[in-house]
Amino acid sequence: MQTFEALRHVVKSVRAIYGDKPYHIGPSTIAMRQNPYGSATKDNPDLRRIPMANVDPRHNGQFGAAWTLAYAATVVSAGLEVLTLSALAGSFGLVAGAGEPVAKGDLRPLAHVVTALGALSGQELRTVETSRPSAVLGLATRTTLLLANITPAPQRVELGSRPQAVEILDRGFRAVAAEEVIEIGAYGCARITL
């Protein structure tokens, strides 16, 4: 989750250097697709958290969903033409394989985040400034707010007014009480209708 502090500066630098040229990012995943420092990525048959691996177990659970939403929230200010997050299938994909937290063939949690982001396509997106950007990142349209808790601890978020609806990501987005203060669990995601 520390990636986002540096990523914020990377996208600003690219815009400063290349101006208004079309800007595409992706496919972006936690695991490495290729190794810029050597001949190949490391195989990870035991699904451990190791550097330079071609498979990362965090992609399969809530961590992967929060990472995906936080990535989108971090780069939204760059005015991208295209952002590609993950892949459809395989170890970088939206659909689970065997031996994962969700059943083989079911959607990984990050698939629900990608769907929520896709629903915002064509709308004016903006970064959400939170009082704790090291804990909660988000993006918004005029009517929808998406938030990611990028910490291993629950985070309370004060929205400033009562929203129309609040959904928390579980095995899909599920409705919870629409209150002015919400709690987002460890590596959780929320979709708020304003």
C-alpha positions in Angstrom: 0.0 0.0 0.0 3.0 2.3 0.2 3.1 2.3 -3.6 0.5 5.1 -3.7 2.7 7.8 -2.1 5.3 7.4 -4.9 2.7 6.8 -7.6 1.1 10.1 -6.9 4.4 11.8 -7.9 5.0 9.6 -10.9 1.8 10.5 -12.6 2.3 14.2 -11.9 5.8 14.0 -13.4 4.5 12.3 -16.5 1.9 15.0 -17.0 4.5 17.7 -16.4 6.9 16.2 -19.0 4.3 15.2 -21.7 1.6 17.7 -21.2 -1.8 16.8 -22.7 -0.7 13.8 -24.7 -2.9 10.7 -24.3 -1.9 8.9 -21.2 -2.6 5.2 -20.7 -1.6 3.1 -17.7 -1.8 -0.7 -17.3 -2.3 -3.5 -16.9 -1.6 -2.7 -13.2 -1.4 -5.5 -10.7 0.3 -6.3 -7.4 2.3 -9.1 -8.8 5.0 -8.3 -11.4 4.2 -9.1 -15.0 7.9 -8.6 -16.0 11.1 -7.9 -14.1 12.8 -4.6 -15.2 15.9 -5.6 -13.2 16.5 -9.1 -14.4 15.6 -11.8 -16.9 12.4 -13.0 -15.2 10.0 -12.7 -12.3 10.2 -15.3 -9.5 7.8 -18.2 -9.5 5.7 -18.4 -6.4 4.1 -21.9 -6.2 3.6 -21.6 -2.4 1.7 -18.3 -2.8 3.8 -16.5 -0.2 4.3 -12.7 -0.1 7.7 -12.5 -1.8 9.3 -9.6 -3.9 9.5 -9.8 -7.6 6.9 -12.6 -7.8 4.7 -13.4 -10.8 1.8 -14.4 -8.5 0.8 -12.6 -5.3 -1.8 -14.0 -2.9 -2.9 -10.5 -1.8 -4.5 -10.1 -5.3 -7.1 -12.7 -4.4 -8.7 -11.1 -1.3 -9.8 -7.9 0.2 -6.3 -6.5 0.1 -6.4 -6.8 -3.7 -9.7 -5.0 -3.9 -8.5 -2.1 -1.7 -5.2 -1.9 -3.6 -7.1 -1.7 -6.9 -9.4 1.1 -5.8 -6.6 3.0 -4.1 -4.5 2.7 -7.4 -7.4 4.2 -9.4 -7.9 7.0 -6.8 -4.2 7.8 -6.9 -4.0 8.2 -10.7 -7.4 9.8 -11.4 -5.8 13.3 -11.2 -3.7 12.5 -14.2 -6.7 12.7 -16.6 -6.0 9.3 -18.1 -7.5 8.2 -21.4 -7.2 4.5 -20.3 -6.6 2.7 -17.0 -6.3 -1.0 -17.1 -6.5 -2.8 -13.8 -5.8 -6.5 -13.6 -6.8 -8.9 -16.4 -9.9 -11.0 -17.1 -8.5 -14.4 -16.0 -5.4 -16.0 -14.7 -3.2 -15.0 -11.8 -3.7 -11.3 -12.6 -7.4 -11.7 -13.3 -10.8 -11.0 -11.9 -11.9 -14.6 -11.8 -10.6 -16.9 -9.0 -8.6 -20.1 -9.6 -8.4 -23.2 -7.5 -7.3 -22.9 -3.8 -8.3 -19.2 -3.3 -10.5 -17.5 -0.7 -13.4 -17.6 -3.1 -14.5 -20.6 -5.2 -12.8 -21.4 -8.5 -14.6 -19.5 -11.3 -16.2 -17.0 -8.9 -15.3 -13.3 -8.9 -12.4 -12.2 -6.8 -13.2 -9.1 -4.6 -11.3 -6.8 -6.9 -13.8 -7.7 -9.7 -16.5 -5.8 -7.8 -14.2 -2.8 -7.6 -13.4 -2.9 -11.3 -17.2 -3.1 -12.0 -17.9 -0.1 -9.7 -15.1 1.9 -11.4 -16.4 0.9 -14.9 -19.9 2.2 -13.9 -18.3 5.6 -13.5 -16.8 5.6 -17.0 -17.5 8.8 -19.0 -18.2 10.8 -15.8 -16.0 13.5 -14.4 -13.9 11.9 -11.8 -12.0 13.6 -9.0 -9.6 12.6 -6.3 -11.1 12.7 -2.8 -8.9 14.4 -0.2 -9.1 12.7 3.2 -7.6 13.8 6.5 -5.6 10.6 6.5 -4.4 9.7 3.0 -2.1 7.1 4.5 -5.2 5.3 5.7 -8.2 6.1 3.3 -8.0 7.0 -0.4 -10.9 7.6 -2.7 -12.4 9.1 -5.8 -15.8 10.6 -6.6 -18.3 11.8 -9.2 -21.1 14.2 -8.5 -23.3 11.3 -7.2 -20.9 8.5 -6.1 -18.0 8.2 -3.7 -15.7 5.2 -3.7 -13.3 4.8 -0.7 -10.6 2.3 0.1 -9.1 1.5 3.5 -5.5 0.8 2.8 -4.7 -0.3 6.4 -5.0 -3.6 8.4 -7.2 -1.8 10.9 -10.9 -0.6 10.6 -11.2 3.1 9.8 -14.1 5.4 10.7 -14.9 7.9 8.0 -17.0 11.1 8.6 -18.8 11.9 5.4 -20.1 15.4 6.5 -23.7 14.6 5.7 -26.0 11.6 5.6 -25.7 9.8 2.2 -28.5 8.2 0.2 -26.9 4.8 0.4 -23.8 3.1 1.7 -22.4 -0.3 0.5 -19.4 -2.2 1.9 -17.5 -4.7 -0.2 -17.8 -8.2 1.1 -18.5 -10.9 -1.6 -20.0 -8.1 -3.6 -21.2 -4.7 -2.4 -23.8 -5.1 0.3 -26.0 -2.3 1.7 -25.4 -1.1 5.3 -27.0 1.7 7.3 -26.6 5.0 5.5 -25.1 7.1 8.3 -22.9 10.2 8.4 -20.1 8.2 10.0 -19.2 4.8 8.5 -16.7 2.2 9.3 -14.6 0.5 6.6 -13.0 -2.7 7.7 -9.4 -3.7 7.2 -8.5 -3.4 3.5 -12.2 -2.7 2.9 -13.9 -0.7 0.2 -17.1 1.4 0.3 -19.4 2.7 -2.3 -21.5 5.7 -1.2 -24.4 7.2 -3.1 -24.5 10.9 -2.4 
